[in-house]
Amino acid sequence: MAAGKETVGGASSMRRRTDRMMHWLFVGSAIFVSLIIFGIILFVGNQGLKTFADPDAGVAEFFFSTNWAPSEGEYGAAGFIIGSFLVTGLALLLAVPIAVGGAVFMAKIAPSWMREIMRPAVDLFVGIPSVVYGLIGLLIFVPWFSKMFPGEPGFGVGPAAVILAIMILPTVLSVSEDALRTLPRSLEEASYALGATRWQTIRKVLLPAATPGILTGVILGMGRAIGEAMAVQMVIGNAPVLPKGLGEPTSVLTTQIVKEMASIFGTTVNNSLFLMSLILLLVSLSLILIIRLVARRREA
């Protein structure tokens, strides 16, 4: 009997030691990841802020001027910042209605056999390399915009926004569908019991209830769009000017970083690229915080 108690006690002590080891392993992993993220922010921020050590590169000029000519001492990045948000906004404008409509169809209207086919097909789009999207835009959308806007080369905000819309469509659609499918069945039943039709139930009950989840998908799509470089670079034209039309060349933060990345480390041009990277990093972190706030609101 005593031997049995010792065996049980030894096993319990072993489990406690294992639990403590795993606890500290997870804590250490979290600290390590946090240090890496903090180190990246610190390094990128430190290099980026060195831009303002050059008398020709002031804070006001960098953030509010659209004149980018490093050879002439002009480092205005406002055009790239505006271009990034413009392209991302147009992409969301194109993608979100289609994605939400597709999510409603797949979650509440499509038969199960069709849903089983469509969901893997949508997920396949996520795995397509960015360069493939860029090539499609280069061969199809750029010539189309050139024909639609005579006198313009076709490269610019328009084809970039279309390509980004296609790229973020699966993300927004998948997250929105999951948000709709996880809603309690009682919401639909109560709506039907009050005499509402299917479309009234979807529009006035299900979509409002799933709004936090849909917003999460939209924010994730925005993060994907604003950080994309390869596909956008192939179709946007890479001209450091503000566009006057959908078919005129322009540039965004990511494409300008790629374009100028061969500059010598430590120069003002190189430091300004780090500052652009810091802007993108802060935008991404802000989007993550917004997702957390939306998730908390959804749980509440």
C-alpha angles and dihedrals in degrees: 000000000000090000089054091052091049090051092050091046092049092050091048091050090050091052091050092051090048091049091051091048092050091045093055091042090058092043091050091048091051091049091047093051091046091051091051092051092045090048092052092049091046094048096044092044094048093050092043095051090053085074089079091056086079110083090219093058109065127171093247093049094048096049101032107030124083095197109111111178110130091179088062095042096257118133106171111155099173091104091057093047093048091045092053094053092040094054092043092049093050091047091053090046090056099038106040100063092047093044095049091046090050091048092052091049095048095043102041112012113030117087116249095254091055092046090053089057099040099048096059089042091055092047090053090066090065091062096053110110117248092238090062091055089047092051091050090050092048094051100036115019100037093056090044093054089046089057093043093052108038115209093029123100094230096239114114148069095333101061091036091055092047093050092047090048090055091047096051095039095089093050096051092041095050096047092045092050091051089050091053095044093052094057114113113265088226090074092063094041092051091049093050090046089058090055100259120151124234093262093046089051092050095045101040104028115020101038095048090047091050095045096106091053093045090050089053089055091048092051091048089051090049090052090051092048099047092049098047115114116159101053093041093048091056095057109025099073097234096239115151094229137097111261121243094194142015091260099048121102119255138149140235134205097269096046093046091052090052092045095051099033092108090069118118115273113253097025121121091252092053092045090051089055089055088051090053088049089052090054091052091046093051091047090052092048090049091052090051091052090049090052090052091051091048090049092051090049089051092051090048 
